[in-house]
């Protein structure tokens, strides 16, 4: 696996250091105590959805699989750990041959989830599973937050396309992951070429205000762009006077001008005025693209406006107010001993303060009503009821250390569209509310 395919700088050889110091000190102590090889089950879940959200979106699963494959302690990493005295020599020797050899099950990417949903289940020895905690949470918490925001925006936009354009508003590597997650959540394209290169997401873009300001007149700028990119291009019309810019744009490009973009002002009012002006000029097929700090609420407010596409940046890549999903990675079961045949024992944190968890290796299924609409997320540790056997949500992603469920990004995107359509209609409401369906424990 090429590190660049993970969104990493090319000089980073592995994902092994995308972890916390204490993962390795726990490993050292477990190795010394003889408990490192106990068969264990860890699960990723969230105790609650971000405030006001009615469903979550699983995103980043494909990146998790890549990260697990690339979790290797090469010589440079081992030397760093030795120099810093992070762990002892025995642990360094163990890490030098580390390869995850267990199994991973999870909700497939694009699926929706609810409080308590076992989004990912990692099974193997304690030693090999505990090391993956930080990198798994780092990816899933970020990507799922972006995908959830994207899904809400896509619901608000209806059939109108959404352009992801937040690269300049976040870390350069996070921007690539955000673009991928936004695509899963329903966006149609990105301005980020790295995301297009790594994940095959369609890329778009024309010009900024700087291009207009570069030229002596706005007409000169429009003529240069049209000569270079053709009449189907998108001209930015709010550098100076919008009405004058629209008139000039049609004069330069003709009535077949592809689109105009409005990036400031009262977008709702300006969209109506520009549409009227374009129609009066004969450019009835010219589309209107609006940008400028949009979120799902601003998009919803323009549902009746003559807008053809939205460009979203800051609010998307910051999760529209919820940049993380608060997912956790908890040990829920471990073997009674290091004997490979020893039975699993359910374990769980019981402290107060809202951080308790439910022990046991879990399954999950979504119960639906007579019309096929979801009515409950059912999570259990015992036998799966016959009525839910065909509705189980977890699929095997890794078997014996080998990835068995890698899929095209389009599959995750299509899955999310179907999963969202299967929720009660109130799931698309932007008003604050509880999870759209309850989580029941069987």
C-alpha positions, -999 to +999 in steps of 0.1 A: +000+000+000+014+033-010+013+058+019+001+085-005-031+064-010-038+068+026-036+106+024-002+105+041+030+124+032+051+101+011+079+100+037+056+084+063+062+046+059+033+033+081+003+041+102+018+025+133+026+059+151-009+072+145-015+059+181-013+070+217+017+064+239-004+044+264-014+018+238+022+006+238+027+008+275-004-013+280+010-038+255+043-040+274+026-046+307+003-073+292+033-090+276+051-091+309+020-103+328+011-131+303-023-116+294-014-101+260-025-132+241-060-134+256-086-135+229-104-102+230-133-083+214-133-046+211-162-026+197-166+009+184-198+027+193-211+061+204-232+065+235-252+094+220-255+112+187-243+148+185-269+171+200-299+176+177-288+150+152-313+122+143-289+097+127-253+091+122-234+080+090-206+055+089-177+068+069-140+061+067-143+023+067-123+020+036-096+042+051-096+021+083-089-011+062-060+006+045-047+018+078-048-016+094-030-031+064-003-005+067+001-007+105+037-018+105+066-011+129+095-007+105+131+001+115+127+038+116+096+036+138+113+010+161+143+032+164+122+062+174+105+041+201+139+028+214+154+062+215+125+076+235+124+046+257+087+043+251+088+005+256+113-021+266+134-043+242+111-073+246+081-052+234+101-037+206+110-072+194+073-082+195+063-050+175+089-057+149+068-086+135+034-071+142+007-079+117-029-078+126-041-114+122-076-111+137-111-105+123-130-072+119-167-069+114-186-037+110-214-017+095-206-012+059-195+022+048-224+045+041-248+028+065-266+049+092-261+042+129-276+052+162-266+053+199-251+019+209-247+006+174-216-017+173-202+002+143-170-018+143-160-050+161-123-060+163-114-095+174-080-111+181-055-111+209-056-082+233-021-072+221-029-069+184-063-053+189-055-027+215-029-011+192-055-002+166-077+019+189-064+054+182-060+051+144-095+035+141-111+062+162-092+090+145-105+080+111-141+070+120-147+100+143-136+125+116-150+109+085-184+100+101-188+136+113-182+150+079-205+124+062-233+132+086-231+169+079-229+161+042-260+139+044-280+166+061-269+191+034-277+166+006-312+161+021-317+199+022-304+203-014-328+177-028-318+170-064-294+199-067-257+190-068-233+199-040-197+208-045-172+202-017-148+231-015-134+231+020-097+223+014-085+257+024-104+256+057-088+225+073-055+206+075-043+195+040-046+158+048-079+162+066-092+180+035-087+149+014-105+126+039-133+152+043-138+152+005-141+115+005-165+114+034-186+142+018-189+121-014-202+092+007-227+115+023-241+128-010-219+155-024-213+152-062-178+167-067-149+184-050-125+212-057-096+192-041-074+176-068-057+153-042-091+138-034-098+134-071-065+117-076-067+093-046-104+084-047-116+092-082-141+118-070-151+142-098-133+176-095-146+210-106-134+246-105-130+277-127-118+310-112-116+332-081-120+369-076-082+372-080-085+363-116-110+391-122-089+416-103-058+406-123-073+421-154-079+457-163-117+452-166-142+425-157-149+421-194-112+413-201-113+386-174-144+370-187-131+370-223-099+354-211-117+327-192-142+320-221-114+318-247-095+293-225-124+272-211-152+277-235-187+291-232-198+263-209-176+277-181-188+293-148-182+330-145-179+346-111-202+376-111-199+393-077-165+409-078-180+443-085-216+450-095-236+418-100-261+431-125-234+446-147-213+414-144-242+392-155-249+415-185-212+414-195-210+376-190-238+370-214-224+395-239-190+377-238-201+341-236-234+343-254-267+329-242-252+294-240-231+305-210-228+275-187-232+291-153-227+321-131-214+319-095-225+342-067-202+342-036-214+370-014-244+391-003-280+380+002-278+348-018-315+342-018-324+377-031-295+377-056-304+343-070-339+356-079-326+388-094-299+370-114-323+344-127-347+371-139-319+390-156-305+359-173-339+349-186-345+385-199-311+383-217-321+350-233-297+329-212-325+306-199-302+276-197-275+293-177-272+278-143-267+296-110-242+283-085-241+298-050-213+296-024-202+316+007-203+298+041-233+277+034-246+251+058-277+228+058-299+255+071-288+281+045-293+254+018-328+246+031-337+283+031-330+284-006-352+254-015-376+277-035-349+299-050-337+294-086-304+279-075-289+250-095-259+240-073-243+248-040-206+250-031-199+243+006-166+246+024-161+256+061-193+243+076-188+209+058-152+202+068-159+212+104-189+188+106-214+218+106-208+223+143-201+187+153-165+179+141-165+145+159-190+118+166-176+109+201-171+073+191-152+051+216-133+018+213-140-004+242-131-039+253-165-058+256-153-094+260-121-113+267-113-150+271-112-164+306-076-174+300-049-175+273-062-210+263-075-205+226-105-226+236-113-206+267-148-191+267-154-154+263-164-134+293-183-102+289-167-071+304-178-035+307-169-002+323-193+005+352-182+039+364-206+068+368-207+100+348-224+087+317-195+066+305-209+031+312-210+005+285-226-028+278-204-059+278-206-088+254-199-095+217-228-079+199-248-083+168-271-056+154-302-056+131-327-030+120-363-038+125-387-023+100-425-019+099-449-033+073-439-006+048-402-014+051-395+018+071-370+014+100-386+015+134-358+003+158-321-005+160-319-038+178-286-048+195-280-080+213-254-105+226-273-137+225-289-156+196-303-135+168-341-137+167-353-155+136-373-125+125-341-104+124-318-129+109-320-114+075-316-078+087-282-080+104-260-050+098-225-061+105-205-076+077-170-091+078-144-067+067-112-085+077-107-123+081-075-137+096-058-104+090-068-102+053-092-075+040-122-093+024-146-064+019-129-036+000-153-019-024-156+011-047-165+044-031-196+046-053-209+015-034-207+033-001-224+064-016-252+043-031-256+024+002-260+057+022-287+069-002-306+037+003-301+037+041-313+072+045-343+066+023-353+037+046-355+059+077-387+076+088-394+109+070-386+129+102-349+119+098-346+146+072-359+174+095-332+199+104-349+209+136-332+195+167-345+162+179-337+128+193-325+098+172-351+091+146-355+054+158-347+040+193-320+015+201-334-016+218-312-042+236-322-078+231 
